[in-house]
Amino acid sequence: MSKLINTLNQIRSCDSVGLASGVIRHLHWQLRVLFERFPCELPVGESRLYVDRPGGVAALVNAMGEYDYNNMNLLKIVLKQRPATFVDVGANIGSYTLVASTFPELRS
């Protein structure tokens, strides 16, 4: 129950998705988990995140479109102002890499 409350609080405080939309997306995710509908692909920016099993980060990406809206938004602002080489050291599932990949000037 605490995970559900935490997820709902994160959806409520997120600027990238409205509360109703985020809750509906989260309920859809819970049905996907219940009926074991994996693998799946989730949109992250202009890229897609391949998810082979349920996990907390993937659930938040599903509900909010991004895993950590504030940090990902900051990354977008920095890369727009000053394109550079981006290295996602210690990447968990690569969601920051997917955000950075939307900047064509970073591609080699």
Summary of the structure (lengths in Angstrom):
residues: 108
radius of gyration: 14.5
end to end distance: 45.2
largest distance: 45.2
contacts: 272
relative contact order: 0.15
helix: 54%
strand: 9%
